[in-house]
Each structure stands twice: as C-alpha cells, then as structure tokens.
Amino acid sequence: MSPAQLSLGGLALAVAVLVFTVARWWRRGCEMPGAAALAAGLLTGLLAALCSGGLLGWAAHRLVREATNPLGNRLAGTGSAQLLPQAAPAGLSIGGGVATTVLLAVVALAWRCCDYQLRRQLTAGIVSGSALGLAGGISGLAAATLIPAVNSLGGQILAAFH
C-alpha cells in the first residue's frame, strides 16, 4: 500500500468539517447520542488511518488521497496542495487491527440503527478522523496514548479465541 499524505487543503477541510459538525451539535443542545456518534466516527477514522495495511487502512488512505485532499485543495485555493510531512508508523499491532475491525463493525451496526442526523455525525467523524490521523502531531499523540490501549484490547480479543 502506498503511503498517503495529507495536504494543507485536506487538513483545512477535515478541521472545517469537524468544527461545523461540533457547532451544529452544540446548537442542537449538546445531545449525548450526537456526541457519541461523532466520537465513534472520529475514533474509527483515526484508527483506520493508523492501520499500516489491510482493507481498512487502504480505504482510509484512499479517502484522503482521492476525496479529502483534492476537495480541500480546491476549496482552500493556491498553495494548499502542499503535502504535510508523512506521519510515523503508529505501531498498531495485529490485535489492534482486530480491535479496530470490531469497532468498525459496531459503527456499521450503529449506522444501520440510527437516524439521518446521527449518520451525518458518524460520517463527518470518519472523514475528519481519517484525515487528521495522517497529521504528524495527531498520529504521534494517538501512538503514545490510544494505540497501546487498542493493542491491549485486541490482544485480549485474540486471547479469548486461543
């Protein structure tokens, strides 16, 4: 899988989508289901972007390369196509990939069970998370804090089947 890099325009688009989604959620009265949908989407997108291989990593990287970056570059204008430095590998293990896949299954089930507004928040979270996961600072923070927990959870899932 070829590595994906986030452009300045893609970063601007991801942050704008996140800000507008949070502002809409805030205006609607800070409902807990909306916060959960956005957080689940962000987590799923972030972990998918941090996958070093597999179908989930491929899908997240393709979303950034073929949708987020080009659209963000067009919206942000001249000079926004400059690529940010590539993020270092986050260290997601095989168990972490299993935990991420289980999270994706839960999010897909939630998608089927929720209304249009929550689907929009899930989608906005996934788009923003997959792009922001390729930004060096955010992937580094996730590698230090989130990835060990996800790897541990995945290890426990795998151990339960041995």
QUITA-V29302 format. One line per field, one symbol per residue. phi: phi as a letter, one per 30 degrees, with the letter a starting at -180 (. if undefined). Layout:
phi->???
This chain:
phi->.ddcbdcdddddddddddddddddddddjhddddddddddddddddddddddaiddddddddeddcbdddddddddjeidddddedddedidddddddddddddddddddedccdddddddddddddddddddcdeddddddddcddeddddddddddddcc
